[in-house]
Amino acid sequence: MIGLMSGTSGDGLDVAFVHFKKEQSWKFDIEEAKTFPFPSALGEQLSRAHLLSALDLALLDVEFGRWMGEQVRDFCDEFEVKPLAVASHGHTVFHQPQKGLSLQIGNGWALNQASGEQVVNDFRMRDIQLGGQGAPLVPIGDQLLFPQVDFCLNLGGISNISFEKEGKRMAFDISPFNLLLNTEAQKLGKPYDEGGEWARKGELNLPLFNELNALDYYQLPGAKSLGREDMETVFSPLIEKAGLSPKDTLRTITEHYAFQIARVILENKSKEKPLILITGGGAYHAFFEERLSHYLKHSWEKYGAGNELIEFKEALIFGFLGLLRILGETNTLSSVTGAGKDSSGGVIYS
C-alpha cells in the first residue's frame, strides 16, 4: 500500500510505501518513504482553504487531488514500486463533527486518474454519520501494529494519544502542538523551534499557563478532538491577550503541553514505567520531552523509534486503514470516536 498524509502543520505530503503481512498478528515494513514539499502557491492555498469561496475550494479540491496523484506517480517511478492501492488522508479544511461535518480535500477521482492507481480516501465521514467524531483514526493502527506499546503519542499539528484501558482502545486529541508552536517560531524567523531551544530560553508565564490549563476542553471526558477552528477561537486569543515575547510564549505553551500530556498518561497507566512511542515532528522537541519526563517523575520508558517511523507513522497507518477498507475489515473504532458502532470507513476509487 501507499499511504499519504497531509497534516494540519501544512508542510508537505508524506508518502510511504508499506508492505503489510498478517500471520498471528499484523506486521509491517516501510520499504520506501519520502516527503514532497508543497509548492509555495499550493501551500499558501491550503493554509487559507477554510477562507476560500465555495467555487475556489472546489477547484482546490481537484487541483490538490491531481497534484497528489502526480507525486504518487513520480514516487512509484523513482522507487519502481506498484501498490495495491493508495490511501489518502487528504487535507482537513473543516472539522465540525457536532454539525455532522469533516471535510478533507484532495479529490479521489483526480488522484486516481493522475496516479493511475486505485485510491481510498474520505475516511472520516461514515463514522461522523454514525454519531462519532470521525477522529482519531490512527488508534486501530496503534492497536494492531504496536501491541507492545502502552501509549502511542503523536505530536503533529495537534497532539493525540491512544492506549488500551479495560480491554478497549481509548484515544483522543490531548492538546494543540505544532500548530501553535510553529506560529511563534515564525515570528522569530524560522518555520519551527528546532529542538525546543527557544522554548528552553523563554520564561514560564504562570497566568497564561494556568489559563490554558483551565480551558473547558481539558475537562471533557471521553472521545474528543481538536481542529484548526479551536486554535482560532480558543487558544490563539488567550495567547495574544497575554502579550508575551515569542520565546516566553514558546516556553509557556511547551510547559502546558507537557503538563496536560503527562496528566493523561498518569491517570491511565497500568504499570509503574509505561512504554511510550513518540512520533510526529514534536518527537524532535528535546525540551518538551524533558518537561514531559519531569511531570512523569522520570518513570517511563521510551520506545526506540527510528526517524522513518517518527516521520511517517501517520502515512503508514493511513496505508493500513486503506488496506482494512479494501478487505472490508473494521478500520474505525467507536470506543475512540464515540460513534454508535465500529465501521469500515473510506471511499474506493478504482
Summary of the structure (lengths in Angstrom):
residues: 350
radius of gyration: 19.4
end to end distance: 14.2
largest distance: 55.8
contacts: 1226
relative contact order: 0.18
helix: 48%
strand: 22%
